[in-house]
Amino acid sequence: MSMAPLQPRSEPARIIIVMGVSSSGKSTIGAAIGRVLHAPFLDGDKYHPEANVEKMRAGIALTDEDRWPWLASLSAALVAASAKKGVAVGACSALKKAYRDFIIEQAGEPVLFVYLDGSKEIIAERMARRSHDYMPTSLLDSQFATLEIPDPATENVLPVPVTDSVDKIVRTVTGALGHLKTFKRWQ
């Protein structure tokens, strides 16, 4: 048995998903990465069925059963966008490993998850300062309770601290995506 330390798992991916709990900055970071890569950006919030939106608006945490159709819809859209442009960026909480595995299965190819890592205190401060159409601060505890932090040794994930600037996070992520230079996104 080898005693060598596990190396982070890194697979070239055309689908990049910025993930984390609510108010971690998924949409802001995802849109910025999309602009730099000249890639379509798909905000996962736009793929929730209306029943999910109403539950969250009422302060009711989503169940796995609520999330599967949403994840399937977002995954299909990301696959279509990446097929057309060679790359696509999405924002999705992807809180559980099972959700991330499902997205990869639906994509049928590697997916890079950019994990926006922040403490509950930092995220709570951000959440208190922002206005969201249907994600009340009362759901923050459920977000952290559901979160299964991705493991870079076993998942295709790039963790970045939420305390870094948007520009620094984008540079970190795009610096890890040298393989995308071969894609012809302008066609």
N, C-alpha and C positions, 0 to 999 in steps of 0.2 A: 504494500500500500504506500502510495506516495505521500510524503509529508510536505510537499510544496503547497504554498497557500493558494486558495482558489483565486483565479483571475476573474475580473469582471467579465460578464457575458456581453459581448458587443457584436451585433449583427447589422450589416448594412440594411437600412430600411427606407422605403419610399413613403411610408405613412408615419408621421410623427404626431404623437398625442401628448399635449401638455396636460398633466393630471395633478390632482390634489384636492384638498377640501375646499368648500365654498370660501370665497374671498382670498384665496391664495394668489390670485392673479392670472388664472388660466387663460381667460379671454384676452387680456392685455398682452401677455407674453406670446400666446399663440398667434395673434394677429400680427405682432411685430416680427416673429419668425417667418410667417407667411410672406410679409412684405419683402424681407431680405432675400428669401428664396424665390421670389416671384411665383409663389405657390398659392393655390386656393386655401382659404382658412374657413373651417366649418366649426361654428360654435355649438357644442353639444346641447346647450340649453334650448336651441331652436328645434331639436328633434324629440323633445319630450311630448308625449301625447297630452292632450288637454286635461285628462283625469289626473296625471301626475302633477301638472302645474297647480291644479286646484287643491290637491292634497298638501303640497308644499306651502301654498299660500295660506292654508288653514293651520299650518304649523305641524302637520302630520308627516313624520319621516317615511320615506319610500321603503318598500320591501323589495326583496329580490324579484318577486313576481312583477312588481311595477317596473323594475329596471330592465328586464330582459328585452321587451319590445323596443324600448328606447335605445338600448345598446345595439340591437340588430339594425335599426333604422340608421343610426349614426355610422355604424360600420359599413353598411352598404353604400352610403353616400361618400365616405372616405375612399372606399375601393374605386368607385366610379370616378371620383375626382383625381385620384392618383393615376388611374389608367389613362385619363385624358391628358394630364399635365406632367406625368412622370413623378410627381410628388404631391402630397397633400398634408396639411397641418390641421389638427383638430384640438378642441378643448373639451375635456371630459373628466369628470371626477375620477372614474376608474378606481374606486376606493378599495375593492377587494381583488385579490389575485384571480379569483374565478371570473370576475368581469374582464380583467386584462386578458386572461386566457381565452375567453369567449371572443373578444375583439380580434385577437390573433387568428383564432380558428375561422372566424367569419371573413377575415382579410385573405387568408390562405397564403400569407407571406409574413416575413418579419415586420414587427411594429416597434418603433422606439418610443418608450414612455419617458417623458421629461417630468420628473417628480419635483414639484415645488414644495420644498420642505420648510415648514415653519411651525413654531410652537403654538399651542392653543392660545396663549396670551397674545402673541403677535397677531394671529388671525382674528381673535376677538376684537382687538383694537381696530383692525382694518374693517371688519364687518360692521362695527359701530359707526364708522365714518362714511359708509357707502349706503346707497339706496338701491335695493334690488326689487324687481317686480314681484317675486314670489318666494324669496329665500329669507325668512325671518331669522334673527339672531338666536331664537329659541332652538333652532335645528343644529347649531354648532356642535353641541355635545353628541348628537347622534352621528354627525359626520366623523368626528374623531373616534367614536365607538366602533364605527363601521370600518374605518381606515385600517388596511393591512399594508404597512409600509413595504414598498417593493425592495427586493434584495438584489443588489447589483451582481452578486455572485451567481444568481440563478435566473434572473430576469433581464431582458434587454431594456435597461433603465439608466437614465442619466439624472442623478439627483442634483438639484441646485438649490441653494438657500433663497428663500423668499426675501431676505433682507438685502440681497444684491440688487443693484439697479437693473432696470429693464434692459438697458444697453449691455451691461455685463452678462446678464443671463443669455441674451440673444447671441453675443459673441461666443460664449461658452458652448451653446448648443450648435450653432453653425460651424464652429471650429471642429466639432465632432462628426460633421457630416460631409467630409471631403469626398466621399463616394458619390454624392449627388451632382457633382460637377459633370458627370457623364450624361445626365438626363437633359433632354432638349425641351425645357419648359416653355420656351417662347413660341413653340409651334402650335 
